[in-house]
Amino acid sequence: MDGMFGDLFKMLGQQGPDAWFQTATQLAMNVARGDDGDPNPQPSERQRLEEFAPLVGRHVDALFGVASQPEINAVNRSGLTIAALNQWRPLISPLVDHPATLDLDEVEGGAMMAQLAGSLGPLFLGFQLGSVAGHFSERAWSLSALALPRETDSRHLVVNNVMAFAQEWSLERDEVYVFALSREFVASLVLSQPGTGDALRALLVDAVRESAAAQGDLLQRLQGIINPDNMAAFMSNPEAILEGIELPGDTEATRAINAAAAALGAFFDAAATEITTAMMGPRPLLAEAWQRHRISDARGEDAAAALFGIANQGPHHDEARNFVARITREHGLGAFSALLRVDGLPSDAELGDPDAWYERVSTSPLA
């Protein structure tokens, strides 16, 4: 037994502090490549997308009264997976820096088991992050699928996924391109703002802390596998220990991040719809297809959201759509320029009271 533990400690010590992220990246890329080898987008499709980008960019700039670079990176699934991992890493790192611990003082060999659990815990997080990131890119169009803060305003669009959506729903390719570009351009602009990013990160600190309970559960389950009989089975299928991890319960922290994320997502949808309509005329079938896709075909995106304590499904999303529709009807989409500020995100209470949010943000000293 001691020899087995010694070998594991030696292996983990040689991998370095970033072993958890290296594990995540390797697993994510393996999942993202899939059975088809993850082909690059056709040059003609990439060119068409790039033709629309500056036109969409001008509409986005007019909406917010800003000037931005209308650049888009047309990528395959692997490209989006790498972008997602880089975006999510600083948000997940607190779970590695402050891992859950086991109370094994009364267990025979408890000190050694606790040491092993503390070493393996981050690697389990790497398994989870890698699996989630790889499956996220299976159908997601871009990082705008999750309302998470961004370090940069770079934009990535999985052209093949967008084309697959258009084909599945019998929609014109160009209208879906415009909608996808619009949503990603708006999301990129909002989520890369320092004020908005700081506000989201503050909410995520508490939400990720709630999600850390799942990591604690993982370590508790180590007590059942750290023995010679179970260890072999674990090493042959390490992802099995991740089964059954669910969202945190309904808490003040999760309600706060859910309200903010849902409102942002609903605004991205509304802005993308308005820009698409302005450029190509009304597209009601596109709007319906997008909503149905978000409900029935976004399991990878839902799992990624859950990693941060965010519920991508639920009644708060209906509430968010009503919130955005009410503000847009009474004040126009331009009112959401408040989302570029540190005080612009709606609270859980304000999601059900749009007038209270608008009164607060329109009279804010930062307005």
N, C-alpha and C positions, 0 to 999 in steps of 0.2 A: 504493500500500500504506500509506504513512504517513498519507495522508488518511483512509483507512478506519479505521485505528487511532485517529487523532485524534478522529474522530467518535464512536467507541465510548467512548473515555476520557471525552469530554465528556458523553455520555449517562449513563454510569455515575456520574460525579461529581455530576450533578444529582439523582440518585435518592436519595442519602443513605444512611446506614449501615444503615437498616432495609429497604433495597430487597429483600433476600433474603426477608424475612418477608412483605412486601407481595406479592411474587411468589407465595409459597406460599399466602397467603390467597386471592388471586384465582383461582389454578388450582384450589385445593381446593374453593372454592364452586362453580366451574363444573362440576367433576366431581360434586359432591354433589347438585346440582339435577337432574342426569340428564335422561332423556327425558320424564319425567312432570311436571317442574316442581317436584318435592319438596313435595307437599301437606302441610298441617298436619294433625295428628290430629283426628278427629271429636270434637266437644265431649262426646258421650256416652261415648266411650272414655277421654278425659281424665278425666272425672268418675269413672268406674269405677276407674281407676287411683288417683286421689286418695282414694277411699273405702278402698282396701286399705292405703294408705301408713301411717296411724297404727297399724293392727293389726300390720303387719310390723315397724314401728319398735319396738313394745313387746317383741316376741320378740328382736330384735337387742339391745336394751338389757338384757334379762334374761340373754342369753348372755354378755355382757361385764361385766355389773354396772355399767353406765353409764347416763347419761341424755342423749339426743340429740334433735334436732329432726327429726320424721318428714316432712320436706318433699321433694317430688319435682318436678322440672321436666319436664313432658311436652313433647318437642320433635320436630321433624322431622330429616331427615338433616343439613341445614345447621346446625341448632342443636348437634348433637353434634360436627360438624366444627369449629366455632368453639371449643367447649369443649376438644376434643382439641388444636388448635393452641396454645391458651393454656397447656395443661398441658405440652405437649411443648417449647415454645419454650425455657425455661430449661435443659432437658436437652440440647438440640441446639446451643445457642449456643456451647459450647466449640469446635465445629467451625468456626464463623465467626470466633471470636476468635483461634484459633490454626490457621489453614488450612495445608494441605500446600503445599509449595513445589516448584518445578521447578528442576533443575540444567541451565541452558541456556547456561552460560558458553562452551561450544565451538560453539554453534549461531549461524549468522549471524542477526543481529537478535534474539539471545536475550534481551537485557535488556528489549526492548519486549514480546516474547512472554511473558516471565515476569511483567511488570507487568500485561498483559492477563489472563493466567491467574489472577493473584492477585485481580483485580477481578471476574472472571467466576465464580471458584470458589464464592463464597457464593451467587451467583444460581443456579448449578447445584444447590446444596443446597436452595434455595428451590423449584426445579422438583420435586426429589425429594420433599421434605416435603409440598408441596401435592398432588402426585399420590397419595402414600400416605394423607394425611389424608382426601382426598375419597373414595377407594375404601374406606377403613376404615369409613366410616359407611354404606356401601351395605347391609350386613347386620348390623353390630354393634348390640347393644342399648344399650350404655352404655360409659362409660370403664372399667368393670370388666373389659372384654375384655383389658386389659393391666394387669399389676401394676406400675404406676409411681407414684412419690410424687406426692401432690397438695398444692397450696398451700392449698386450702380443702376443706370437706366437702360442697360443693354437689353435687347429684345430677341427672343428665340421663338420660332414658330415651326412646329412639326408639320411640314407640308403634306406628307403622306397621310397623316391622321386627319387633316382638314379635308383632303380630297376624299378619304374614305367616308367621312361624315356626309359630304355632299352627295356621294353616290348612294349611300344607304337610305337617305331621305329624299332622293330624286330632286335635288336642288341644283340650281345653276352654280357652277364652280365659282364664277366671279363674285356673286353676291356673298357666298360663304367666305371667300378670301377677304372681301371688304369688311365683313362683320368680325372675322377673326383678327385682322389687323387693327381694327378700331378698338376692340376690347383689350388687346395687348398693349397698344399705344397708350390708352387711357390708364390702364393699370400700372404700366411702367412709370408714367409721369407721377401718379399719385403716390405709389408705394416707395418711390425713391426720394421723396421729399424728406428732408431732415426732421421736420416737425411731425409729420405723419408717422415716419419710421420710429421716432422716439416714443410716440404715444402707443403705437402697436407693440413695441418691445416691452414697454412697461406692463401692458396687459398680458403679454406672453410669459413674462417672468412668473406670474402667479399661475397661469394656465399650465405651463410646462411643469411647475412644481406639483400641480395636481396630477399630471401625467406620470410624474416620478413614482407614484404609487404602483404603477404597472411594473416599473423596474424593480421595486421592492418585492413584488410578487414573484418576479423571476428569480431573485436571489433566495427567497424562501423555498422555491421549488428545487433549488440546488441541493437542499438537504435530502431530497428523495433520489437524487441521481449520483451523488458523490459516493459511490462505492464501486468495487470492481465489476459487479454484475451489470449495473446500469450505465457505467461510464462508456463502455464500448458502443452501446446503442446510441448514446447521446452524441458521441464523436462522429458516428456515421450519418446522423441526421440532426445537426444542431438547431435547425430552424423549428423543430418540433416543440421545443420549449416555449416558443413564442405564441403557440396556439392559444386562443381564448382571451387574449388581451383586448379589453374593451375601452371605450371612452370613460373618462372620469365621471363621477356622479354630478348631479345638478348642484352647482355651488355658485357663490357670488363671482368667483373668478371665471368659471366657464360661461356664466350668463353674460359677463362683460365682454369677453373675447368673441362669443358667438354673435352678440348684437353688432359689434364693430365689423366683424368679418362678413356677416350677412348683409349689412347695409352697403359695404363697399362692393360686394359682388353684385347686388341689385343695381347699384349705380353704374358699374361697368357695363352691365347688360343694357340698361336704359340708354347710356351714352352711345354704345355700339349700335343699337337699334336706330337712334336718331341720325347718326352719321351715315349709316347704310341707307336709310330712307332718303336723306339729302342727296346722296350720290346716285342712287339707283331706283328710287321710288319705294313705295310701301312693299314690305316683304313679310306678310303675316305668316306664311307657311314656314319661313326661316325661324321666326320668333317662336312658333309652336314647337318646331323640331328641336331647337336649342333647349327649351325648358324640359321637354320630354327626355332629351339626352342627359341632362343634368340629374334627372330623377332616376332613370333606369340604366344608364350606360356609363356611370362614372364611379364604379367601385374602387378603382385605383386611386382616384382623386379623393374619395371619401376616406380611404385608409390613410392617405398622406395627411389629410386634415386632422384626423384623430390623433396622429403623432404629437400634435401641438395642443390637444385638448379641445379642438374645434369640431363641431357637428355640422357637416355639410348638408345634412338633411334635417327636416323638422319644421314645426310651425313657425319658428322665428324667421324662416326664410320667406314665408307668406307675409309675415308682418313687415319684413324689410322691403318687399316689393310694394306693399301698400304705402310704406313710409316714403319711398322714392317717388312713387306715382303722385302722392299728395303734394310733396314739395315741388315737383316738376310742374304740376298743374297750376299751382298757386304762385310760384316764384320763378319757374324756369329751371332748366338744368344748370344754368350758371350759378345758382345758389350753392351748388356743391363744390364750388371753388374753395369753400370753407374746409373741405377735406384735405387741402394742401397745408393746413396749419396744425399745430400741435394740439389745439383744443377743438378740432373739427369733428372727431369721431363721436357718433351718438352713443349714449349710455343705454343700458338695457331698458330703463324707464322711458327714455326719449324715443326709443324705437316704436313704442306704442303711442307716443305723443309728439308727432312731427312739429306741431306749433311751438312746443317748448324748446325743441332743438333749434328751430329757426330763430326764435327770439334770442336764445343764448348766443348763437354764433354770429348773428347779424349785429348784436350790440357789444360784442367782445372788443376789448381794447386792441386785439390783434387783427380785427377786421379791416 
